[in-house]
Amino acid sequence: MVLITQSGPDTLPIGAPAPDFTLPAIDGKTYSRSDFAASKALVINFTCNHCPYAKAYEDRFIAIVREFSARGIAFVAINPNDENTYPDDSFEKMKERAEARGFNFPYLRDDTQQTARAYGAVCTPHLFIVVDDKIAYEGRIDDNWKDPAAAQHHDLRDALTAILAGTPIPTPNTNPMGCSLKWK
């Protein structure tokens, strides 16, 4: 007999209603999903400070934000990790990292982990695209976390390009790659 356990929540399927959230950001503001309702889409990046995968993808995410935010796409990053176990993921450390790395998107803290659980985020980074209040994409930025030049599939960029063109997202589900979320 094989016992299968799941340490985190079920990931929301494509087409599911996107849960709202109200979370504090490092810029001193509080953001809700509904704050981005006028955008063509909202990209939610569950990420953190300490994970090597999240760190490796930072420059690519910043570049995608730069490319697509002027075209009506909104972006947020949400850190849900337990800061007691991983002090590098504390709110103060989030502020330091965002400033040092030049984050060009709101960086939010999900201290209760309710938002990460509602979306079913399983690792950092784990991305969701919300269009018309529904999950339109779930997964990764691309298929090579170590070497951007070796990536064969640019899943997030392809999804955003399709949304802007009004065409179906080529691959709406991809396997996110990263460190498991650090649940309390």
N, C-alpha and C positions, 0 to 999 in steps of 0.2 A: 504494500500500500504506500502510495506517495502522498505526502501532505504538502499542499501548495499554499503558501501564505502570501499576502500582499501587505507591504509595510505602509503603503500610502493609499490615497483615494483613487477611485476610478477616474480616468481622464475623460473629459467631456467629448462626445462624438461630434463630428461635423454636422452642422445644422442645429445643434442644441442652443437654447437661449443662453446668452453670455451673462453670467452673474455680474451684478453691480459690485462696486467696492468703494470704500471711502478710506483713504490711507494717507498718512503724513509723508511728506517728501522732504528731502534734504534742503530744499530752497525755502523752507518755512511755511509752505502752502500745504493744503490738504486737497487731494484730487479724488474725483469719482469717475467711474467709467463714463457716466452721462456728461461729464465736462467735455468729452471728445465727440459728442453726438453729431456735430456739424462736419466732422471729418469723413472722408470717403471710406476710411478703415482705421482701426486702432490696432497697432501691434503691441502685444503685451509680452515682455521678455522676463520670465522668472529666472533670476540670476543671483549672483552673490559676489563677494569680494575674494574669497579664498580659493575657490575651485580652479584648478589649472585649465579646465575646459572653458569655463566662463571667462577667464583672463585671456585665453587664446583667441576667443571670438570677439573681444571688446572692440578692436580696431575695425573689424568687419561690420559690426553692428553700428558703430559710429558713422562709418561710410554710407551704410544703407539709410540711416536717418538723414544724413546730409543730402543724399540723392532724392529721397522720396518725400521728405517733409514739405518741401516747396511745391509738391504736386498734390497736396491735400491728404496725405497719410499722417496720422498721429502715432506717437511712440511713447511708451513708458517702460521702465524696468522696475521690477518688484523683487525685493530681497526678503524671502520668508524664513531664512535659516535661523535656528536657535543660537542666539548670540552667547548664551551661557556656555555652550559646548564649543562654539566657534567664535571667540571674541573678535576676530577680524571682520565679522559680519555685523558688528554693532552699528548703531546709527551714526555715532561719531566717526567710525572708520569708513562708513559709506560716504560721508561728507569729504573726508580726506582723499579717498580714491577717486571720487567724481571730479574733484578739483584737479588732482594730479594728472588724470587721464583726459580731461576736457570733455566730459560727458555732455552731449547736446540734446538731452531728453530728461524728463523728470525721473528721478530715482526715488522710489517709494519703499517704505518699510511696512511689511506685513507681520507685525510682532505677534499677533494672535494666530497666524497661519490660516485664518479662515478663508482668505482669498485663494491661497494656493490649494487648499483642500477643495474649494468650490469648483475650481477649474480642473482639478486633478493633475496638477503639475507633479512630475516625478523626479526631475533632475534640474541641475543648473548647467547650461541654459536650457529652458523649455519654452518655446514660443507659441503664441496663439494670435491669430488675426480675427478680429471681430468686424463683421460687415452687417449692417442693418440689424444690429442687436443679436446676431447669431455667430457661432463659431464657424469660420470659413476655412481656416487652416490651423494645423497643430503639428508641431515638430521642431525641426532644427533649422539652422541658418544655411548650412551646406554640409556636404558629406566628408569633409576632411578638416577636423579640428586642429591638427598639428601644422598643416601646410596649406595656406590659402591658395597658392599657385597650383597645387595638385588637386584641388576640388573639381570634381566632374559634374556635380549637380548643385546648382545655386538655388535651393528650394525656396527660401524666403524671398529672394529677389524675383524669382519666376512667379511666385504667387502674387506679389505686389504688382508686377507688370501686367499679369492677367486681370487683376481687379481693376486697374486703371483702364485697360483696354475693353473691359466689359465682357471678357471671355472666361470660360471655366478655368479654375486653377488646375494646372496639369497634374499635380500630385498633392492633394489636400492633406494627406497624412504622411509624415515621415518619422523615422525613429529618432527622437532627440538623443543626443550624446552628451553625457556630462556626469557630474558627481550627484549622487542621490541627495534629495532634499534632507536637511537635518531637522527632523521632527522633534518637538518637545516631548 
